Amino acid sequence: MFNQLGIFLRQGVMLVATIVACVIGSPAPVLAQGFNIIRDAEIETMLIEWARPALLAGGIVPESITIRLINDDSINAFVTRGNAMFIHTGLILAAKNSNEVIGVMAHETGHIVGGHAVSFGDNIAVASTTALLATLLGVAAGVASGNPDVGAAIMLGGQGSAQRMLFAFSRGQESSADQYAIRALEETKQSPVGLYTFFNRLSGQELLISDRQDPYVRTHPLTRERMSAVDFAVQHSAYKDKPTDTVAEAQFRRMTAKLFAFLKPQMTTFQKYPEANKSPEARYAQSIAFYRRGQMKDALPVVDGLLKDFPKDPYFWELKGQMLFENGKLDEAVKSYREANALLPDSPLILVAMSHAMVETADPAYAKEAQAALQKALATDPEDPFAWDLAAKSYLLTNEQGLSSYAAAERALLVGEFGDVVRYSREAERLLEKGTPTWYRLQDIKVTAQNSLQEMMERRRR
């Protein structure tokens, strides 16, 4: 009986989490379901620049927004609390041009401006309660009857009710976000056509069973009224016939080539970007495909050819550094990353990549440079556990055990290893000068870890 009860409970919790993730894209459930967030300095920079006009139109400072890619072939995008926007790689690869991606981001910006991720809080609480009650009723019915199908039917019915509650609530917000997107695109003299063409391609999925729909259709209901309203706005836009921006289109071609080459089978990449194609984006994809096949003798000449034509492109230098690093040529990788950093000195991801190559050499001569780079990266992105891990290792190279333990404590705090936080904090506290900013920071993270450990112990006793 208890095994059966455990199965029901796990199923119920999973279904509740699924509803939350589908509708508001809460980071915890999304990650729990196996979504893989990928980081890329070039693509993130392009996307934030594309989003900048619509953000500014809503009075939002672009630097306050986090844009992240989720490695998933399905078409979806969503925003969460904390001004975070997530875009599936499948959406970018399915888009026909930059204008479509810009249109989608303008719509998602409308959700941020409208505070929809926050106002969903009360409604998700009600819906989650409904779903949880259905789960518990299903458990009881299944156990009492000895028939798991009875419990499953009740649970699924409750989950469906909760999901319908959330979808009904979201329709007004979707229309509001559409209106914001149209207005922001108009104010910034951009064509709204991409928004409509993207929606129009997906609207046909409304008639499909939900399992065959892309998540964007399920989480952004494309009702006939919405489509008509967007179409009307497009037809009356002063910029409906404005061609796509040539710079953005060149960026879009590079972005899609890079994603395609890194995420798709190598043979498919060469079919899409044959070696006879000598465009910059095709050569970019080819070099990545060769590299992923371990053919460095073919990959490096293509990258070097790109650098000969575009010597001031930091991302080609970054790619060369990555190739050299992953093939054990650490000192050469450092040189390439230094070139990338010189051209783009404020990119946290490039700073961390350069530092990684330096630390992996285990050469103390690189340590101070790596530490300076990591401090700069962490000033911008302090919640990067890998950067803190590299910092801890770099301080060991200069025999600064106190700072190494402090950096290790910061990393442990970010990944939830609270026992290690306490251990490293105490060690750092013993070695570092009392009263310094780092010493006071140690007190904060030690208390945070101790409170978290206490909460975990209390939950176990319940």
C-alpha positions in Angstrom: 0.0 0.0 0.0 2.7 2.5 0.9 4.6 1.9 -2.4 1.4 2.6 -4.3 0.8 5.7 -2.2 4.3 6.9 -2.9 3.7 6.5 -6.7 0.5 8.5 -6.5 2.1 11.3 -4.6 5.1 11.5 -7.0 2.7 11.6 -9.9 0.6 14.3 -8.3 3.6 16.6 -7.5 4.9 16.2 -11.0 1.6 17.2 -12.5 1.3 20.3 -10.3 4.8 21.3 -11.2 4.0 20.8 -14.9 1.0 23.2 -14.7 3.1 25.9 -13.0 5.9 25.6 -15.5 3.7 25.6 -18.6 1.9 28.8 -17.6 4.3 31.1 -15.8 7.5 29.5 -16.6 8.8 29.4 -13.0 12.5 28.7 -13.2 12.5 25.9 -10.6 9.9 23.7 -12.3 11.4 24.3 -15.7 14.8 23.2 -14.6 13.3 20.3 -12.6 11.7 19.0 -15.8 15.1 18.7 -17.4 15.2 21.9 -19.5 18.8 22.8 -20.3 19.8 26.5 -20.1 22.7 27.3 -22.4 24.8 30.4 -22.3 26.4 32.1 -25.3 27.9 35.6 -25.2 27.2 36.4 -28.8 23.6 35.3 -29.0 22.6 36.8 -25.6 24.2 40.2 -26.7 22.2 40.1 -29.9 18.9 39.3 -28.2 19.3 42.0 -25.6 20.1 44.6 -28.3 17.0 43.5 -30.3 14.9 43.8 -27.2 16.3 47.2 -26.2 13.9 49.5 -28.1 10.8 47.7 -26.8 12.2 47.7 -23.2 13.0 51.4 -23.3 9.5 52.1 -24.7 8.1 50.6 -21.5 10.5 52.5 -19.2 12.6 49.4 -18.5 16.4 49.6 -18.2 17.6 46.9 -20.6 20.5 46.0 -18.2 17.9 45.0 -15.6 16.6 42.2 -17.9 18.1 38.7 -18.1 17.7 36.8 -21.3 18.5 33.1 -21.4 18.3 30.4 -24.0 16.7 27.0 -23.2 18.0 24.2 -25.4 14.7 22.8 -26.6 13.5 22.1 -30.1 9.9 23.1 -29.3 8.7 26.7 -29.9 8.2 28.7 -26.8 9.2 31.9 -24.9 8.1 33.2 -21.5 9.0 35.6 -18.8 9.3 35.0 -15.0 9.5 37.1 -11.9 12.8 39.0 -11.6 12.6 40.3 -15.2 13.9 37.2 -16.8 13.0 36.2 -20.3 13.5 32.7 -21.6 13.6 31.7 -25.3 13.7 28.2 -26.6 16.3 27.5 -29.3 13.5 25.9 -31.3 11.7 29.3 -31.5 14.8 31.0 -33.0 15.5 28.2 -35.5 11.8 28.2 -36.5 11.7 31.9 -37.1 11.9 33.2 -40.7 13.7 36.4 -39.9 14.9 38.7 -37.1 11.6 40.6 -37.2 9.7 37.6 -36.0 12.0 37.1 -33.0 11.9 40.8 -32.2 8.1 40.7 -32.4 7.9 37.8 -29.9 10.3 39.6 -27.5 8.2 42.7 -27.8 5.2 40.6 -26.8 7.1 39.1 -23.8 8.2 42.6 -22.8 4.6 43.4 -22.6 4.2 40.8 -19.9 7.1 42.3 -18.0 5.7 45.9 -18.3 2.3 44.6 -17.3 3.6 42.8 -14.2 1.9 39.7 -15.4 4.5 37.3 -13.9 3.8 38.9 -10.5 0.0 39.1 -10.8 -0.1 35.4 -11.7 1.0 34.7 -8.1 -2.5 34.7 -6.5 -4.0 32.8 -9.4 -1.3 30.2 -9.5 -1.8 29.7 -5.8 -5.5 29.0 -6.3 -4.8 26.8 -9.3 -2.1 24.9 -7.5 -4.4 24.4 -4.5 -7.0 23.0 -6.8 -4.5 20.7 -8.4 -3.1 19.6 -5.1 -6.5 18.8 -3.7 -7.3 16.8 -6.8 -4.0 14.9 -6.3 -4.8 14.1 -2.6 -8.3 13.0 -3.5 -6.9 10.8 -6.2 -4.5 9.2 -3.8 -7.3 8.5 -1.3 -9.6 7.1 -4.0 -6.9 5.0 -5.5 -5.8 3.5 -2.1 -9.4 3.0 -0.9 -10.5 1.2 -4.1 -7.3 -0.6 -4.8 -7.6 0.7 -8.4 -4.9 3.2 -9.5 -7.0 4.1 -12.5 -9.6 5.6 -10.2 -7.1 7.9 -8.5 -5.5 8.8 -11.8 -8.8 9.9 -13.3 -9.6 12.1 -10.4 -6.2 13.7 -10.4 -6.2 14.3 -14.1 -9.6 15.9 -13.8 -8.4 18.2 -11.1 -5.3 19.1 -13.1 -7.4 19.9 -16.1 -9.6 22.3 -14.0 -6.5 24.1 -12.6 -5.0 24.4 -16.1 -8.3 25.8 -17.5 -8.4 28.3 -14.7 -4.9 29.6 -15.6 -5.5 29.6 -19.3 -8.8 31.6 -18.8 -6.8 34.1 -16.7 -4.1 34.4 -19.3 -6.2 35.4 -22.2 -6.6 39.0 -21.1 -2.9 39.3 -20.4 -2.1 37.9 -23.8 -4.2 40.5 -25.5 -2.6 43.2 -23.3 0.9 42.0 -24.2 -0.1 42.0 -27.9 -1.3 45.6 -27.6 2.0 46.6 -25.9 4.1 44.9 -28.5 2.2 46.7 -31.4 2.5 50.0 -29.6 6.2 49.6 -28.8 7.1 48.5 -32.3 5.2 51.4 -33.7 6.9 53.9 -31.3 10.3 52.6 -32.2 9.6 52.6 -35.9 9.8 48.8 -36.4 7.5 46.6 -38.5 4.9 44.6 -36.6 4.6 42.2 -39.5 7.0 39.6 -37.9 4.8 39.3 -34.8 1.7 38.5 -37.0 3.5 36.1 -39.3 4.9 34.2 -36.4 1.5 34.0 -34.7 -0.2 33.1 -37.9 2.0 30.1 -38.5 1.3 28.8 -35.0 -2.4 29.6 -35.0 -3.1 26.5 -37.1 -2.0 24.4 -34.2 -5.0 25.4 -32.1 -7.0 22.6 -33.7 -4.3 19.9 -32.9 -4.5 17.8 -29.8 -2.4 19.4 -27.0 0.4 16.8 -27.1 1.1 17.8 -30.7 1.0 21.6 -30.1 4.1 23.6 -29.5 4.3 24.9 -25.9 3.9 28.5 -27.2 0.3 27.7 -28.4 -0.6 26.1 -25.0 0.8 28.9 -22.9 -0.1 31.8 -25.2 -3.6 30.9 -26.5 -3.9 32.3 -30.0 -7.6 33.0 -30.1 -9.4 34.3 -33.2 -10.0 37.6 -31.4 -6.3 38.0 -30.7 -5.3 37.2 -34.3 -7.9 39.6 -35.7 -6.7 42.4 -33.4 -3.0 41.9 -34.3 -3.9 41.7 -38.0 -5.9 45.0 -37.8 -3.0 46.7 -36.0 -0.5 45.5 -38.6 -2.7 46.6 -41.5 -2.9 50.1 -40.0 0.8 50.4 -39.0 2.9 53.1 -40.7 5.8 50.6 -40.8 4.1 47.5 -42.1 6.1 47.6 -45.3 9.4 48.6 -43.8 12.0 46.0 -44.7 13.9 44.1 -42.1 17.0 45.8 -40.7 20.1 44.6 -42.7 22.3 44.5 -39.6 19.7 42.5 -37.6 19.3 40.1 -40.5 23.0 39.5 -40.7 23.0 38.8 -37.0 20.0 36.5 -37.4 21.8 34.4 -40.0 24.9 34.1 -37.8 22.7 33.3 -34.7 20.8 30.5 -36.5 23.9 29.1 -38.1 25.7 28.9 -34.8 22.8 27.3 -33.0 22.1 24.9 -35.8 25.8 23.8 -35.9 26.1 23.3 -32.2 22.7 21.6 -31.6 22.0 19.6 -34.8 23.8 16.5 -36.1 27.0 17.4 -38.0 25.8 15.7 -41.2 22.7 17.9 -41.1 24.8 21.0 -40.7 26.8 20.3 -43.8 23.6 19.6 -45.7 22.3 23.0 -44.7 25.6 24.8 -45.0 27.7 22.9 -47.7 31.3 23.7 -48.0 30.6 25.4 -51.4 28.8 28.1 -49.4 31.4 30.7 -48.5 29.1 33.2 -46.7 30.4 34.2 -43.2 27.5 32.4 -41.5 28.1 29.2 -43.5 31.8 29.1 -42.7 30.9 29.8 -39.1 28.6 26.7 -39.1 31.2 24.6 -41.0 34.0 25.4 -38.5 31.7 24.4 -35.6 30.7 21.1 -37.4 34.3 20.2 -38.1 35.2 21.0 -34.5 32.3 18.9 -33.1 33.6 16.0 -35.2 37.1 16.4 -33.7 38.5 17.4 -37.1 40.7 20.2 -35.8 42.9 20.1 -39.0 39.8 21.2 -40.9 38.1 23.4 -38.2 41.0 25.7 -37.4 41.7 26.8 -41.0 38.1 27.8 -41.5 38.2 29.9 -38.3 41.5 31.4 -39.3 40.0 32.3 -42.6 37.1 34.1 -40.8 39.6 35.9 -38.6 41.6 37.0 -41.7 38.5 38.5 -43.1 37.1 39.8 -39.8 40.1 40.3 -37.4 38.0 42.5 -35.1 35.3 40.0 -34.4 35.5 38.9 -30.8 33.2 35.9 -31.2 35.4 34.3 -33.9 38.4 34.7 -31.5 36.2 33.2 -28.7 35.4 30.2 -30.9 39.0 29.6 -31.7 39.9 29.8 -28.0 37.2 27.2 -27.3 38.5 24.9 -29.9 42.1 25.2 -28.7 41.1 24.8 -25.0 39.1 21.6 -25.6 42.0 20.1 -27.5 44.5 20.7 -24.7 46.3 23.7 -26.3 45.8 25.8 -23.2 48.5 28.5 -23.8 47.3 29.1 -27.3 43.7 29.2 -26.1 44.6 31.9 -23.6 46.0 34.0 -26.5 42.8 33.7 -28.4 40.6 34.5 -25.4 42.8 37.5 -24.7 42.1 38.8 -28.2 38.4 38.3 -27.7 38.5 40.0 -24.3 40.4 43.0 -25.8 37.7 43.4 -28.4 34.8 42.9 -25.9 36.2 43.6 -22.5 32.9 43.6 -20.6 31.6 40.2 -21.5 31.3 38.1 -18.3 31.2 34.8 -20.3 34.4 35.6 -22.3 36.1 36.7 -19.1 35.2 33.4 -17.4 36.3 31.4 -20.5 39.7 33.1 -20.5 40.1 32.6 -16.8 39.2 28.9 -17.2 42.0 28.4 -19.7 44.4 30.2 -17.4 43.5 28.2 -14.3 43.6 24.9 -16.1 47.3 25.5 -17.0 48.0 25.5 -13.2 50.6 28.2 -14.0 50.9 30.7 -11.1 52.0 33.3 -13.7 48.4 33.5 -15.0 46.8 33.5 -11.6 46.6 37.3 -10.9 45.3 38.0 -14.4 42.6 35.3 -14.0 41.6 36.7 -10.6 41.2 40.2 -12.0 39.1 38.9 -14.9 36.9 36.8 -12.5 36.4 39.7 -10.2 35.2 41.8 -13.2 32.9 39.0 -14.4 31.4 38.4 -10.9 30.7 42.1 -10.5 28.3 41.7 -13.4 27.1 38.2 -12.8 27.6 37.3 -9.1 25.4 34.2 -9.3 27.7 32.2 -11.5 28.9 29.2 -9.4 31.5 28.2 -12.1 33.2 31.6 -11.9 33.4 31.3 -8.1 34.8 27.8 -8.4 37.5 29.1 -10.8 38.2 31.9 -8.4 38.7 29.4 -5.5 41.2 27.5 -7.7 43.1 30.6 -8.8 43.6 31.8 -5.2 45.2 28.4 -4.4 47.7 29.1 -7.1 48.8 32.2 -5.2 48.7 30.5 -1.8 45.7 32.7 -0.7 43.8 30.0 1.2 41.5 32.4 3.0 40.2 34.0 -0.3 40.0 30.5 -1.8 37.8 29.3 1.0 35.7 32.4 0.7 35.1 31.8 -3.0 34.4 28.2 -2.4 31.8 29.2 0.2 30.1 31.6 -2.4 29.9 28.7 -4.9 28.5 26.3 -2.3 25.8 28.8 -1.4 24.7 29.1 -5.0 24.4 25.4 -5.6 22.7 24.7 -2.2 25.6 22.8 -0.6 25.0 24.4 2.8 27.2 22.1 4.8 30.1 23.1 2.7 29.1 26.8 3.0 29.5 26.6 6.8 32.8 24.7 6.6 34.4 27.0 4.0 33.1 30.1 5.8 34.6 29.1 9.1 37.9 28.4 7.4 37.9 31.7 5.5 36.9 33.6 8.6 39.9 32.1 10.5 42.3 33.2 7.8 41.0 36.6 6.6 41.4 39.9 8.4 38.4 40.7 10.6 36.3 43.7 9.7 37.0 43.7 6.0 34.1 43.7 3.4 34.9 40.0 2.6 34.8 39.1 6.3 31.4 40.8 6.7 30.1 39.0 3.6 31.2 35.7 5.2 29.0 36.4 8.2 26.0 36.9 5.8 26.5 33.7 3.8 27.2 31.7 7.0 24.0 32.8 8.6 22.1 32.1 5.3 23.5 28.5 5.2 22.8 27.8 8.8 19.2 28.9 8.5 18.8 26.8 5.3 20.3 23.7 7.1 17.9 24.3 10.0 14.9 24.5 7.7 16.0 21.3 6.0 16.2 19.5 9.3 12.8 20.8 10.4 11.2 19.6 7.2 12.7 16.1 7.7 11.2 15.9 11.2 7.7 16.7 10.0 
